[in-house]
Amino acid sequence: MPGVFNPHDPQLTDALAQVTDPIDIVFCCLGTTRREAGSKEAFIHADYTLVVDTALTGRRLGAQHMLVVSAMGANAHSPFFYNRVKGEMEEALIAQNWPKLTIARPSMLLGDRSKQRMNETLFAPLFRLLPGNWKSIDARDVARVMLAEAMRPEHEGVTILSSSELRKRAE
C-alpha cells in the first residue's frame, strides 16, 4: 500500500479499510485549507473524518501510539471554523484513549508544496520574524520531532507540542 494519499481522493478511505497487518505507531499528517478543499464539508472530511478514521484503523490493528499534526490555536470551542475543526479532531482522538497520543500544533508550516497557497506565499516572510508560538516552522522539522517522539519509550498519555516546543526540539 502506498504511504501518501491525496486527502480529497476516496482512495484513502478504501486503502484504510484494506489495511490488515498489525501496526505499532500511526503517523497522520493530513490537512488542507477550506479554500483548497472547496467547501466546509470537504474540509471536515479531510481534517476531521479521515484523521479520526485513520486513528480508528490504527487502534483496530493494535497501534499503541498515534502522532498527529493539528494546528496552533486548535480548540473545539473556537469561533473560527478551522481551529474548531482541528480542536474537535483532537478531542475525538483523546476520546479514543490512546496509550500514547502526540499532538503537534505547529504555526504556519513552511516547505515545498505541489500547489502554492497565496496566503502562505504572502505571509511566510512575516511569520519567519514573529516570536514564540507564532513563528513559522519547517514541515521537515515537525516530521523530525514527531519521529523522535515516537521513539521515546517513556512517553505515555497525551502530549501536546506547541509550535515553539517543536522548534526547540528540532534544534
C-alpha positions as CSV (number, residue, x, y, z in Angstrom):
1,M,0.0,0.0,0.0
2,P,1.4,3.4,-0.9
3,G,2.1,5.7,2.1
4,V,1.0,9.1,0.6
5,F,-2.6,9.9,-0.4
6,N,-4.4,13.0,-1.6
7,P,-6.9,13.7,1.2
8,H,-9.6,14.6,-1.4
9,D,-9.3,11.2,-3.1
10,P,-11.7,8.5,-2.0
11,Q,-8.7,6.1,-2.5
12,L,-7.6,6.9,1.1
13,T,-10.8,5.7,2.7
14,D,-10.7,2.5,0.6
15,A,-7.0,1.9,1.5
16,L,-7.7,2.3,5.2
17,A,-10.3,-0.4,5.0
18,Q,-7.8,-2.8,3.4
19,V,-5.1,-2.5,6.0
20,T,-4.9,-5.7,8.0
21,D,-1.3,-6.1,9.2
22,P,-0.6,-5.2,12.8
23,I,1.0,-1.9,13.4
24,D,2.7,-0.2,16.4
25,I,2.6,3.5,15.6
26,V,0.3,5.7,13.5
27,F,1.5,9.0,12.0
28,C,-1.2,11.2,10.5
29,C,-0.2,14.5,8.8
30,L,-3.4,15.1,6.8
31,G,-4.5,18.6,6.3
32,T,-5.8,21.1,3.9
33,T,-7.5,24.5,3.8
34,R,-11.1,25.3,3.3
35,R,-10.3,27.1,0.1
36,E,-8.3,24.1,-1.2
37,A,-10.9,21.6,-0.1
38,G,-13.7,23.6,-1.9
39,S,-16.3,23.5,0.9
40,K,-16.7,23.3,4.6
41,E,-17.9,19.7,4.2
42,A,-14.8,18.7,2.2
43,F,-12.5,20.4,4.8
44,I,-14.2,18.5,7.6
45,H,-13.8,15.2,5.6
46,A,-10.0,15.8,5.2
47,D,-9.1,17.3,8.5
48,Y,-11.5,15.5,10.8
49,T,-13.1,12.4,9.3
50,L,-10.1,11.0,7.6
51,V,-7.9,11.7,10.6
52,V,-10.3,10.0,13.0
53,D,-10.8,7.1,10.6
54,T,-7.0,6.7,10.3
55,A,-6.8,6.6,14.1
56,L,-9.6,4.1,14.5
57,T,-7.9,1.8,11.9
58,G,-4.6,2.1,13.9
59,R,-6.3,1.1,17.1
60,R,-8.1,-1.8,15.4
61,L,-4.7,-3.0,14.2
62,G,-3.1,-2.8,17.6
63,A,-1.2,0.5,17.4
64,Q,-0.2,1.9,20.8
65,H,0.9,5.4,19.7
66,M,-0.8,8.0,17.5
67,L,1.1,11.1,16.3
68,V,-0.9,13.7,14.5
69,V,-0.3,17.2,13.1
70,S,-3.0,19.6,14.2
71,A,-2.7,23.4,14.3
72,M,-1.8,26.2,16.6
73,G,-5.0,27.5,18.1
74,A,-6.9,24.2,17.8
75,N,-9.9,24.5,20.1
76,A,-13.2,22.7,19.8
77,H,-15.0,25.8,21.2
78,S,-13.2,28.3,18.9
79,P,-15.4,30.7,16.9
80,F,-13.1,30.2,14.0
81,F,-14.1,27.2,11.8
82,Y,-10.5,26.0,11.0
83,N,-9.4,26.0,14.7
84,R,-12.7,24.5,15.8
85,V,-12.5,21.5,13.4
86,K,-8.9,20.9,14.5
87,G,-9.9,21.1,18.2
88,E,-12.8,18.7,17.6
89,M,-10.4,16.3,15.8
90,E,-8.1,16.4,18.8
91,E,-10.9,15.7,21.2
92,A,-12.1,12.8,19.1
93,L,-8.6,11.3,19.3
94,I,-8.3,11.9,23.0
95,A,-11.6,10.1,23.5
96,Q,-10.2,7.0,21.8
97,N,-7.9,6.6,24.9
98,W,-4.7,6.0,23.1
99,P,-1.9,4.7,25.4
100,K,0.3,7.4,23.8
101,L,-1.1,10.3,21.8
102,T,1.2,13.1,20.5
103,I,-0.5,16.2,19.0
104,A,1.8,18.6,17.1
105,R,0.4,22.1,16.9
106,P,2.6,24.0,14.5
107,S,2.2,27.6,13.4
108,M,2.5,28.2,9.7
109,L,4.2,25.2,8.1
110,L,6.9,26.0,5.6
111,G,8.1,23.7,2.9
112,D,7.7,22.6,-0.7
113,R,4.1,22.1,-1.9
114,S,2.8,20.8,-5.1
115,K,0.4,23.8,-5.2
116,Q,1.3,27.3,-3.9
117,R,-1.1,28.8,-1.5
118,M,-1.4,32.5,-2.0
119,N,-1.8,33.5,1.7
120,E,1.1,31.3,2.7
121,T,3.3,32.9,0.0
122,L,2.3,36.4,1.1
123,F,2.6,35.8,4.9
124,A,5.5,33.4,5.1
125,P,8.2,36.1,5.3
126,L,6.3,37.8,8.2
127,F,5.8,34.5,10.1
128,R,9.5,33.8,10.0
129,L,10.1,37.0,12.1
130,L,7.3,36.5,14.7
131,P,8.2,35.4,18.2
132,G,7.3,32.3,20.2
133,N,4.4,30.2,19.0
134,W,3.6,32.5,16.1
135,K,6.9,31.9,14.3
136,S,6.6,29.6,11.3
137,I,8.3,26.2,11.3
138,D,9.6,24.0,8.5
139,A,7.4,20.9,7.9
140,R,10.6,18.8,7.9
141,D,11.4,19.9,11.5
142,V,7.9,18.9,12.6
143,A,8.4,15.5,11.0
144,R,11.8,15.0,12.7
145,V,10.4,15.9,16.1
146,M,7.4,13.6,15.6
147,L,9.8,10.7,14.7
148,A,11.9,11.4,17.8
149,E,8.8,11.5,19.9
150,A,7.6,8.1,18.5
151,M,10.9,6.6,19.6
152,R,10.7,7.8,23.2
153,P,9.7,4.7,25.3
154,E,9.0,6.7,28.4
155,H,6.3,8.8,26.7
156,E,2.7,7.9,27.9
157,G,-0.6,9.7,27.8
158,V,-1.4,12.8,25.8
159,T,1.5,15.1,24.8
160,I,0.7,18.4,23.0
161,L,3.7,20.0,21.3
162,S,3.3,23.7,20.7
163,S,5.0,25.4,17.7
164,S,7.7,26.9,20.0
165,E,8.3,23.4,21.6
166,L,8.5,21.8,18.2
167,R,11.1,24.4,17.1
168,K,13.1,23.9,20.3
169,R,13.2,20.1,19.9
170,A,14.1,20.4,16.3
171,E,17.4,22.3,17.2
